[in-house]
Structures are given as C-alpha cells and as structure tokens.
C-alpha cells in the first residue's frame, strides 16, 4: 500500500496521511498493535528501524518557556514526570508513587494542550477541585510556563497569529470570536500551536536530512514512513548499524535547543517487533 501525505491539512503543520492513513494504525491496545505485524520489509535481507523523539513537546516547551527547573531535569537525564510529581506534591522523588507520577504525566502533557481543570478531572477521574489544585501547583512549580502560555495568547490576540520556533504561523481568528467556546478553543490553540508546530518542523528537518544522507551515500536502505514524532526506515541488514548512526546524528542535530533531543530506536522483522 502507498499512503498519500498532505502538508497543508493540519493547522499545526504536521504531515497527515490518507488512503490509507498509516499514521493511525492502532498502538494503544494489544489487539490493535497486532495489526502492525502485517507491515513487513520488502525482502528477507531487510528489517525495519523505528526511531522516535522522546517527549519532544515537553522539551520544546522547556526551551521556549526558558523554564530553568524543567531544563535542568532534562539536562541531567531525569524522569520529568517523577520530578514534576515530587515538586507538585511536595515530596522527595524517592517517595513519588505510581499514581502521583501518572497524575503529573497527565498534567505535563495536558498543559501543552491548554488543558482545563474540567478536562484534567475527566482524564484522571478525580474531582474538578483537585484537578484545579494540581494545575495550580504545576504552574507554581514551573512559573515561566504560565508566563509563556499567557504570552502566546496575548500575541495571538495582538497580531492575529502565533509562530513556531522557525517562524511558521498559525493564524488565530478564534480569539476575536464573541462565542466563549470558540474563543476558549482559540486560547488553547495559541498555547499549543507554537509547541506542536515546532515539533512538526523539527521532524520534517530530520526526515529530509535522513533521506538526503541515505541517497547521497548510496544506501540500499530507504525512509518509508513518518508518524508524527517517528521515522520508519526499511534497512538493508548489512547497513543496519550505519542506518542507526545516521538516524541518531540527523535526529539529534535537527534542532539546537537548551535541552538535548532524545531518541528511542528499535528494530524488528515487522512493525510490531520494531515498535
């Protein structure tokens, strides 16, 4: 099967896929993941290599907000969710429970999407008041993130658009709407678009560089798919180590942030094994 990639469908700039949508093959359930066994290399002398960015949106958020505490955690290779939980709940990191870490993880990723106390309470199945306290504690822990988010919304109102780190714009007409729900959506979009849009820019840069390296150095291996923060390469087995090196070099070097870009890389005889 050959998918169609679209550059101008999503407002954040992420590439989308259709006919069929290969970016939407299930991964969250075991039954869904089994579908990935059907995706195999073109011959027995090849395997699949999957390389994806680890927590790239949180790393971009730390960089763009200049949030020193979060930057320090990433620079020292710490567990950002456990570190957030320790600070939010006021305990030592060794005392962070699994539930505490899960809650902090939901807040970490939710903040990127401008989550409300209502949305967080529904996600974690906790009272709305408790969710509001969690969000408030988060912003007290990372005060520069609150300032950055507020500035994004203010910029969207003042200029009619927000920008990624590379200057690509997401226009925000929703912020001028008289409808509260539309206006609230516009605020969340203004907060999220610079982060998710920058992630989209970075994976495109990495994708282009990996593809150019494979062609310029006359590899038999080829880049065959991009799924959001992930690149999938069909690698000739004798080139596997070099392909991994190219993926690591080009994905690490795709952006110069205050924190390093981390990559998870796996191989397999099919997409299920590689992921």
SVG drawing of the C-alpha trace seen along z (x, -y; Angstrom):
<svg xmlns="http://www.w3.org/2000/svg" viewBox="-21 -44 49 58">
<polyline fill="none" stroke="black" stroke-width="0.4" points="0.0,0.0 1.1,-3.6 -0.3,-6.3 -0.8,-9.9 0.9,-12.5 -0.5,-16.0 1.4,-19.1 -1.5,-21.6 -4.3,-19.8 -3.3,-20.2 -3.1,-23.8 -0.1,-22.8 1.9,-21.8 2.2,-18.1 2.2,-15.9 -1.1,-13.9 -1.7,-10.6 -4.7,-9.2 -5.8,-6.5 -4.9,-4.6 -4.0,-6.6 -0.8,-4.8 -0.3,-7.3 -3.4,-5.9 -2.5,-2.2 -3.5,-1.3 -0.8,-1.2 -2.5,-1.6 -4.1,1.8 -2.6,5.3 -5.3,6.2 -4.6,3.0 -0.8,3.5 -1.2,6.9 -2.2,5.2 1.4,4.0 2.7,7.5 1.3,7.2 3.8,4.5 7.0,6.2 10.1,5.3 10.2,5.9 12.5,8.9 14.3,11.1 17.5,9.2 15.9,6.1 14.4,5.2 12.5,2.2 14.1,-0.5 11.8,-2.8 13.3,-6.0 11.1,-8.4 11.7,-11.5 11.2,-11.1 8.9,-13.7 9.8,-16.2 6.9,-18.6 7.9,-18.9 11.5,-19.5 10.3,-22.2 8.1,-23.7 11.0,-23.9 13.2,-25.5 10.6,-28.1 9.4,-29.0 13.0,-29.1 11.8,-27.2 15.1,-26.5 13.8,-23.8 12.5,-21.7 15.5,-22.3 17.8,-21.2 15.8,-17.9 16.1,-17.1 19.8,-18.0 20.6,-15.6 18.6,-12.8 16.0,-12.8 12.5,-11.4 10.5,-14.6 7.2,-13.1 8.6,-11.9 10.4,-15.2 7.2,-17.1 5.2,-14.9 7.8,-15.4 7.6,-19.2 3.8,-19.4 3.1,-17.0 6.0,-18.4 7.7,-15.1 11.1,-13.6 11.4,-12.0 12.0,-8.6 8.6,-8.9 6.7,-9.5 4.1,-6.8 2.9,-5.3 -0.4,-7.3 1.5,-10.5 3.7,-10.1 0.7,-9.2 -1.1,-12.4 2.0,-14.5 2.4,-12.9 -1.2,-13.8 -0.6,-17.4 2.7,-17.7 1.2,-16.6 -2.1,-18.3 -0.5,-21.7 0.9,-21.5 -2.7,-21.3 -4.0,-24.0 -6.0,-21.5 -8.6,-22.9 -9.4,-21.6 -12.6,-20.0 -10.6,-18.2 -7.9,-17.0 -10.6,-15.9 -12.2,-13.8 -8.9,-12.3 -7.8,-11.3 -11.3,-10.6 -10.7,-12.9 -12.9,-15.8 -12.6,-19.1 -11.4,-21.0 -8.5,-18.5 -7.6,-18.9 -7.6,-22.7 -5.2,-22.3 -2.9,-20.1 -2.8,-22.6 -2.2,-25.5 0.6,-23.6 2.1,-22.8 2.3,-26.5 3.8,-27.3 6.4,-24.7 7.1,-26.0 6.2,-29.7 7.8,-30.6 5.5,-28.1 2.4,-30.0 4.0,-33.3 4.9,-31.7 1.4,-30.4 -0.2,-33.7 2.2,-35.5 1.2,-33.1 -2.4,-34.0 -1.6,-37.7 0.5,-37.5 -2.4,-35.7 -4.8,-38.5 -2.4,-41.3 -1.1,-40.0 -3.7,-37.5 -1.2,-34.7 1.3,-32.7 4.6,-31.3 6.7,-28.2 10.4,-28.5 11.1,-28.6 8.6,-31.5 5.8,-29.4 2.5,-30.9 -0.8,-29.6 -3.5,-32.3 -5.8,-32.7 -9.1,-34.3 -10.9,-32.3 -9.5,-34.7 -11.7,-37.5 -14.9,-35.5 -17.8,-36.5 -18.6,-32.9 -17.0,-31.7 -16.4,-28.1 -14.7,-29.3 -12.6,-31.8 -11.5,-29.2 -10.5,-26.9 -8.5,-29.7 -6.7,-30.2 -5.8,-26.5 -4.6,-26.6 -2.5,-29.7 -0.8,-27.9 -0.3,-24.6 0.5,-25.6 4.0,-27.0 5.0,-23.8 3.4,-21.2 4.2,-23.2 7.9,-23.4 7.9,-19.6 6.4,-19.2 9.1,-21.5 11.9,-19.5 10.7,-16.1 10.5,-17.4 14.0,-18.7 15.2,-15.4 13.2,-13.5 14.7,-15.5 18.3,-15.1 18.0,-11.4 16.6,-10.9 19.3,-13.0 22.0,-11.1 20.7,-7.7 20.6,-8.8 23.9,-10.8 25.8,-7.9 24.1,-5.4 22.5,-3.2 20.1,-0.4 18.1,-1.4 15.2,-3.9 13.0,-6.0 9.4,-4.8 7.2,-6.4 6.8,-9.3 4.3,-9.0 4.3,-12.3 7.5,-12.2 8.7,-8.9 10.6,-7.9 10.5,-4.4 13.3,-3.1 13.4,0.1 17.1,1.0 19.3,3.5 20.6,5.7 24.3,5.2 23.7,1.4 21.8,1.5 24.5,0.1 25.2,-2.8 21.4,-3.5 21.1,-3.7 24.0,-6.1 22.5,-8.3 19.2,-8.4 20.8,-9.3 23.0,-12.0 20.3,-13.7 17.5,-13.5 19.7,-14.8 21.1,-17.5 17.8,-18.7 17.4,-21.5 19.5,-23.4 17.6,-23.5 18.5,-24.3 17.9,-20.6 19.1,-17.7 16.7,-15.8 16.5,-12.2 15.6,-9.3 14.2,-5.8 15.3,-3.4 14.2,0.2 14.5,2.8 12.4,5.8 11.3,8.1 8.0,6.3 6.5,3.0 5.1,4.8 8.6,6.0 10.2,2.7 7.8,0.7"/>
</svg>
